Amino acid sequence: MSQVADRLTELGITLPAVAAPVAAYVPAMISGNLVFTSGQLPFTDGVLPATGKVGEGEGLVSATDAKAYAATCILNALAAAESVIGSLDRVTQVVKVTGFVASDPSFTGQPGVINGASELLGEIFGDAGKHARSAVGVAVLPLDAPVEVELVLSFA
């Protein structure tokens, strides 16, 4: 096994199969020594665990649940990256995370939601998991997903 695979096993995590694109794009692309993933939704076994806006109140996705979905997005992004570089052991740095949160107009906790992605990357990669980041509130995401995350990694 690889170091990253060993770390995932320690964390009780199995990378999913690469999520099938829902439109005309590829899941990940290499340019130089960087891997760019397409925006990843929180698919689990091909199904979104929830849909709708994130916020407080009835009928909204809770910030706690959305944070967990952001971590799921990262697992999907790592699977996409691995599919083009062969092994996550080749990752030298998580460079950038961009997270989108479908937000109720009164919700301002986007950074906390996207912490689900950032914290998991730190657990998996340690210091190499530290990254630049944007956490953006949006009106709606594809398929009415509550979160979407894209990733840029450097690799050797």
C-alpha positions as a printed NumPy array, in Angstrom:
array([[  0.   ,   0.   ,   0.   ],
       [  0.985,   3.634,  -0.396],
       [  1.448,   6.182,   2.381],
       [ -1.744,   8.008,   1.472],
       [ -3.69 ,   4.75 ,   1.143],
       [ -2.368,   3.714,   4.557],
       [ -3.453,   7.052,   6.007],
       [ -6.913,   6.713,   4.462],
       [ -7.193,   3.225,   5.983],
       [ -6.189,   4.633,   9.397],
       [ -8.957,   7.205,   9.027],
       [-11.475,   4.538,   7.968],
       [-11.858,   6.102,   4.522],
       [-12.157,   4.385,   1.151],
       [-11.921,   6.559,  -1.934],
       [-15.019,   6.265,  -4.109],
       [-15.074,   5.503,  -7.806],
       [-14.627,   8.618,  -9.916],
       [-17.987,  10.368, -10.193],
       [-19.366,  10.42 , -13.711],
       [-19.534,  13.957, -15.135],
       [-23.032,  15.432, -15.245],
       [-22.204,  17.578, -18.303],
       [-19.495,  18.101, -20.954],
       [-16.229,  18.049, -18.973],
       [-13.647,  15.659, -17.533],
       [-13.298,  14.978, -13.778],
       [ -9.627,  16.065, -13.631],
       [ -6.964,  17.554, -15.893],
       [ -3.178,  17.811, -15.651],
       [ -1.283,  20.965, -16.626],
       [  2.435,  20.884, -15.916],
       [  2.864,  19.608, -12.376],
       [ -0.656,  20.585, -11.322],
       [ -3.877,  18.607, -11.226],
       [ -7.109,  20.584, -11.49 ],
       [-10.311,  18.807, -10.567],
       [-13.683,  19.791, -11.873],
       [-16.17 ,  20.847,  -9.237],
       [-17.167,  17.775,  -7.282],
       [-20.586,  17.291,  -5.742],
       [-21.102,  15.183,  -2.596],
       [-22.166,  12.062,  -4.492],
       [-22.163,   8.857,  -2.468],
       [-22.683,   5.774,  -4.625],
       [-23.957,   8.031,  -7.402],
       [-26.595,   9.72 ,  -5.24 ],
       [-26.679,  13.145,  -3.594],
       [-27.337,  12.681,   0.145],
       [-29.302,  15.944,   0.277],
       [-30.394,  18.8  ,  -1.928],
       [-31.278,  22.406,  -1.292],
       [-29.925,  25.476,   0.416],
       [-27.713,  25.554,   3.496],
       [-28.886,  27.577,   6.463],
       [-30.794,  27.616,   9.719],
       [-34.375,  26.496,   9.852],
       [-36.881,  23.993,   8.607],
       [-36.391,  22.697,   5.095],
       [-32.745,  23.798,   4.905],
       [-29.595,  21.689,   4.956],
       [-27.8  ,  22.251,   8.259],
       [-24.301,  23.711,   8.305],
       [-23.152,  20.58 ,  10.157],
       [-24.473,  18.289,   7.431],
       [-23.097,  20.565,   4.701],
       [-19.644,  20.429,   6.346],
       [-19.749,  16.623,   6.116],
       [-20.839,  16.896,   2.465],
       [-17.839,  19.153,   1.759],
       [-15.597,  16.339,   3.045],
       [-17.393,  13.929,   0.698],
       [-16.714,  16.338,  -2.172],
       [-12.999,  16.195,  -1.309],
       [-13.006,  12.4  ,  -1.44 ],
       [-14.586,  12.611,  -4.892],
       [-11.971,  15.199,  -5.931],
       [ -9.124,  13.01 ,  -4.661],
       [-10.515,  10.039,  -6.598],
       [-10.607,  12.196,  -9.741],
       [ -7.037,  13.399,  -9.152],
       [ -5.781,   9.875,  -8.522],
       [ -7.371,   8.74 , -11.785],
       [ -5.04 ,  11.032, -13.757],
       [ -1.812,  10.85 , -11.707],
       [ -1.973,   7.177, -10.714],
       [ -1.237,   7.543,  -6.991],
       [ -1.98 ,  10.176,  -4.371],
       [  1.535,   9.54 ,  -3.039],
       [  2.673,  11.755,  -5.917],
       [  0.911,  14.765,  -4.339],
       [  3.463,  17.248,  -3.007],
       [  1.034,  19.996,  -1.964],
       [ -2.636,  20.8  ,  -1.852],
       [ -2.457,  24.2  ,  -3.555],
       [ -6.025,  25.536,  -3.626],
       [ -9.511,  24.561,  -2.545],
       [-12.521,  26.397,  -3.902],
       [-15.805,  25.644,  -2.183],
       [-19.278,  26.697,  -3.211],
       [-22.193,  26.612,  -0.777],
       [-25.784,  26.907,  -1.996],
       [-26.834,  29.377,   0.663],
       [-30.06 ,  30.615,   2.112],
       [-29.889,  34.44 ,   1.775],
       [-29.341,  34.871,   5.526],
       [-26.581,  32.212,   5.794],
       [-23.04 ,  33.541,   6.25 ],
       [-21.256,  30.414,   7.499],
       [-19.69 ,  29.335,   4.205],
       [-16.137,  29.203,   5.657],
       [-17.246,  26.763,   8.368],
       [-18.921,  24.522,   5.806],
       [-15.839,  24.376,   3.589],
       [-13.74 ,  23.593,   6.674],
       [-15.09 ,  20.065,   6.158],
       [-12.939,  19.878,   3.035],
       [ -9.91 ,  21.681,   4.482],
       [ -9.788,  19.725,   7.725],
       [ -9.973,  16.385,   5.918],
       [ -7.134,  17.374,   3.588],
       [ -5.038,  18.227,   6.645],
       [ -5.822,  14.846,   8.209],
       [ -4.835,  13.014,   5.038],
       [ -1.779,  14.982,   3.885],
       [ -0.497,  16.702,   7.047],
       [  1.539,  19.826,   6.238],
       [  1.184,  19.134,   2.504],
       [ -2.57 ,  19.524,   3.033],
       [ -2.289,  23.227,   3.936],
       [ -3.734,  25.305,   1.116],
       [ -5.138,  28.578,  -0.14 ],
       [ -8.924,  28.613,  -0.236],
       [-12.1  ,  30.378,  -1.251],
       [-15.518,  29.679,   0.28 ],
       [-18.304,  31.229,  -1.745],
       [-22.042,  31.424,  -1.169],
       [-24.14 ,  30.927,  -4.302],
       [-27.841,  30.897,  -5.132],
       [-27.933,  27.379,  -6.575],
       [-25.562,  24.568,  -7.573],
       [-25.872,  21.807, -10.191],
       [-28.573,  19.248,  -9.406],
       [-29.555,  21.427,  -6.411],
       [-26.539,  20.124,  -4.461],
       [-25.844,  21.962,  -1.196],
       [-22.048,  22.103,  -1.752],
       [-19.479,  21.757,  -4.507],
       [-15.694,  21.7  ,  -4.135],
       [-12.832,  21.88 ,  -6.624],
       [ -9.196,  21.178,  -5.912],
       [ -5.758,  22.069,  -7.278],
       [ -2.85 ,  19.783,  -6.322],
       [  0.834,  19.855,  -7.201],
       [  2.525,  16.518,  -7.816],
       [  5.889,  15.037,  -8.683]])
